[in-house]
Amino acid sequence: MSDESAKFDAGVRKILSVSHDELVRREEEWKRKRATKTKPGPKPKTSPAEASKDHERI
C-alpha cells in the first residue's frame, strides 16, 4: 500500500469513528456559535453617476 492510500485510509477511519449523534451535537454547537456572531450590515451603494454628482457639489 502506498503512503497516500495509507493516509487516506487513516483519515476515513478517523471520520467514521465519530458517531452520528456526536456529529449532530457538534453541528448544533457550531450553528449556535455562528448565530451569535454579529453580521456586517449592507455596504453603501454608490454608482459612478452619484459619485460624480457628489464631486460637483464640492
Backbone as a printed PyTorch tensor [residue, N CA C, xyz], in Angstrom:
tensor([[[  0.8520,  -1.1760,   0.0000],
         [  0.0000,   0.0000,   0.0000],
         [  0.8960,   1.2360,   0.0000]],

        [[  0.5380,   2.2230,  -0.8120],
         [  1.3490,   3.4340,  -0.8970],
         [  1.0850,   4.3360,   0.3030]],

        [[  1.9630,   5.3020,   0.4600],
         [  1.8500,   6.2320,   1.5910],
         [  0.5670,   7.0510,   1.5000]],

        [[  0.2020,   7.4610,   0.2770],
         [ -1.0180,   8.2560,   0.1030],
         [ -2.2570,   7.4630,   0.4710]],

        [[ -2.3160,   6.2200,   0.0500],
         [ -3.5070,   5.4240,   0.3570],
         [ -3.5790,   5.1180,   1.8530]],

        [[ -2.4430,   4.9680,   2.5050],
         [ -2.4390,   4.7480,   3.9540],
         [ -2.9650,   5.9880,   4.6790]],

        [[ -2.5570,   7.1670,   4.2160],
         [ -3.0460,   8.4090,   4.8130],
         [ -4.5510,   8.5500,   4.5900]],

        [[ -4.9950,   8.2130,   3.3910],
         [ -6.4230,   8.2860,   3.0780],
         [ -7.2140,   7.3450,   3.9730]],

        [[ -6.7530,   6.1000,   4.0860],
         [ -7.4350,   5.1180,   4.9310],
         [ -7.4980,   5.5910,   6.3820]],

        [[ -6.4170,   6.1520,   6.8740],
         [ -6.3930,   6.6370,   8.2540],
         [ -7.3880,   7.7830,   8.4330]],

        [[ -7.4650,   8.6670,   7.4590],
         [ -8.4070,   9.7850,   7.5260],
         [ -9.8500,   9.3110,   7.5060]],

        [[-10.1520,   8.3620,   6.6410],
         [-11.5110,   7.8290,   6.5640],
         [-11.8820,   7.1330,   7.8670]],

        [[-10.9700,   6.3510,   8.4030],
         [-11.2470,   5.6610,   9.6750],
         [-11.4900,   6.6700,  10.8070]],

        [[-10.7370,   7.7590,  10.8000],
         [-10.9130,   8.7810,  11.8340],
         [-12.2830,   9.4380,  11.7160]],

        [[-12.6970,   9.7420,  10.4930],
         [-14.0040,  10.3600,  10.2690],
         [-15.1200,   9.4010,  10.6680]],

        [[-15.0000,   8.1520,  10.2730],
         [-16.0520,   7.1860,  10.5530],
         [-16.1000,   6.7690,  12.0190]],

        [[-15.0630,   7.0690,  12.7690],
         [-15.0560,   6.6860,  14.1770],
         [-15.9440,   7.5990,  15.0250]],

        [[-16.3440,   8.7430,  14.4900],
         [-17.2160,   9.6700,  15.2100],
         [-18.6620,   9.2450,  14.9770]],

        [[-19.4260,   9.1050,  16.0560],
         [-20.8120,   8.6550,  15.9320],
         [-21.6880,   9.7490,  15.3110]],

        [[-22.8150,   9.3300,  14.7930],
         [-23.7500,  10.2760,  14.1810],
         [-24.2580,  11.2630,  15.2240]],

        [[-24.5380,  10.7780,  16.4260],
         [-25.0140,  11.6590,  17.4970],
         [-23.9910,  12.7410,  17.8130]],

        [[-22.7170,  12.3680,  17.8310],
         [-21.6510,  13.3310,  18.1080],
         [-21.5700,  14.3710,  16.9800]],

        [[-21.7070,  13.9270,  15.7350],
         [-21.6790,  14.8550,  14.6060],
         [-22.8370,  15.8500,  14.6850]],

        [[-24.0260,  15.3600,  15.0250],
         [-25.1940,  16.2330,  15.1480],
         [-24.9740,  17.2410,  16.2730]],

        [[-24.4410,  16.7820,  17.4160],
         [-24.1910,  17.6740,  18.5490],
         [-23.1890,  18.7590,  18.1670]],

        [[-22.1160,  18.3780,  17.4810],
         [-21.1000,  19.3580,  17.0680],
         [-21.6760,  20.3620,  16.0860]],

        [[-22.5140,  19.8920,  15.1660],
         [-23.0950,  20.7970,  14.1800],
         [-24.0260,  21.8030,  14.8580]],

        [[-24.8360,  21.3370,  15.8130],
         [-25.7240,  22.2490,  16.5340],
         [-24.9220,  23.2870,  17.3180]],

        [[-23.8420,  22.8610,  17.9390],
         [-22.9760,  23.7840,  18.6760],
         [-22.3800,  24.8240,  17.7320]],

        [[-21.9330,  24.3670,  16.5630],
         [-21.3460,  25.2650,  15.5700],
         [-22.3880,  26.2830,  15.0930]],

        [[-23.6280,  25.8210,  14.8760],
         [-24.6790,  26.7290,  14.4210],
         [-25.0010,  27.7700,  15.4880]],

        [[-25.0110,  27.3660,  16.7760],
         [-25.2830,  28.3250,  17.8530],
         [-24.1970,  29.3870,  17.9140]],

        [[-22.9330,  28.9640,  17.7980],
         [-21.8310,  29.9340,  17.8270],
         [-21.9240,  30.8780,  16.6400]],

        [[-22.2570,  30.3380,  15.4980],
         [-22.3300,  31.1330,  14.2810],
         [-23.4910,  32.1300,  14.3530]],

        [[-24.5980,  31.7400,  14.9810],
         [-25.7750,  32.6020,  15.0560],
         [-25.5400,  33.7890,  15.9860]],

        [[-24.6470,  33.6470,  16.9720],
         [-24.4160,  34.7310,  17.9140],
         [-23.4460,  35.7780,  17.3860]],

        [[-22.7220,  35.4630,  16.3310],
         [-21.7950,  36.4400,  15.7620],
         [-22.5830,  37.5470,  15.0710]],

        [[-22.0860,  38.7670,  15.1760],
         [-22.7560,  39.8820,  14.5090],
         [-22.4550,  39.8310,  13.0190]],

        [[-23.4730,  40.1250,  12.2680],
         [-23.3210,  40.1030,  10.8280],
         [-23.0780,  41.5290,  10.3450]],

        [[-22.2060,  41.7150,   9.3720],
         [-21.9660,  43.0580,   8.8620],
         [-23.1950,  43.5760,   8.1180]],

        [[-23.4060,  44.8540,   8.2110],
         [-24.5350,  45.4690,   7.5310],
         [-24.2640,  45.6170,   6.0460]],

        [[-25.2460,  46.0750,   5.3200],
         [-25.0580,  46.2430,   3.8750],
         [-24.0870,  47.3770,   3.5840]],

        [[-23.3580,  47.2080,   2.5280],
         [-22.4230,  48.2540,   2.1110],
         [-23.2120,  49.3650,   1.4250]],

        [[-22.7830,  50.5960,   1.6020],
         [-23.4900,  51.6830,   0.9160],
         [-23.3070,  51.5580,  -0.5910]],

        [[-24.4000,  51.7550,  -1.2880],
         [-24.3500,  51.6200,  -2.7470],
         [-24.0710,  52.9820,  -3.3600]],

        [[-23.0280,  53.0560,  -4.1300],
         [-22.7250,  54.2850,  -4.8440],
         [-22.4410,  53.9310,  -6.2890]],

        [[-23.1550,  54.5730,  -7.1660],
         [-22.9170,  54.3630,  -8.5820],
         [-21.9480,  55.4390,  -9.0640]],

        [[-21.2830,  55.2270, -10.1710],
         [-20.3760,  56.2610, -10.6870],
         [-21.0940,  57.5830, -10.9460]],

        [[-22.3600,  57.5460, -11.3320],
         [-23.1140,  58.7830, -11.5880],
         [-23.3130,  59.5620, -10.2880]],

        [[-23.6410,  58.8570,  -9.2150],
         [-23.8350,  59.5230,  -7.9340],
         [-22.5160,  60.0860,  -7.4150]],

        [[-21.4400,  59.3810,  -7.6370],
         [-20.1410,  59.8440,  -7.1710],
         [-19.7520,  61.1340,  -7.8890]],

        [[-20.0500,  61.2190,  -9.1800],
         [-19.7050,  62.4500,  -9.9050],
         [-20.5960,  63.6090,  -9.4640]],

        [[-21.8470,  63.3480,  -9.1050],
         [-22.7360,  64.4010,  -8.6090],
         [-22.2180,  64.9490,  -7.2890]],

        [[-21.7800,  64.0470,  -6.4020],
         [-21.2250,  64.4800,  -5.1250],
         [-19.9670,  65.3230,  -5.3330]],

        [[-19.1920,  64.9690,  -6.3150],
         [-17.9460,  65.6910,  -6.6050],
         [-18.2620,  67.0950,  -7.1370]],

        [[-19.3570,  67.2200,  -7.9330],
         [-19.7110,  68.5120,  -8.4980],
         [-20.2240,  69.4640,  -7.4210]],

        [[-20.8180,  68.9590,  -6.3690],
         [-21.3630,  69.8000,  -5.3130],
         [-20.2570,  70.4970,  -4.5200]],

        [[-19.0980,  69.9130,  -4.4820],
         [-17.9990,  70.4720,  -3.6820],
         [-17.3880,  71.6520,  -4.3220]]])
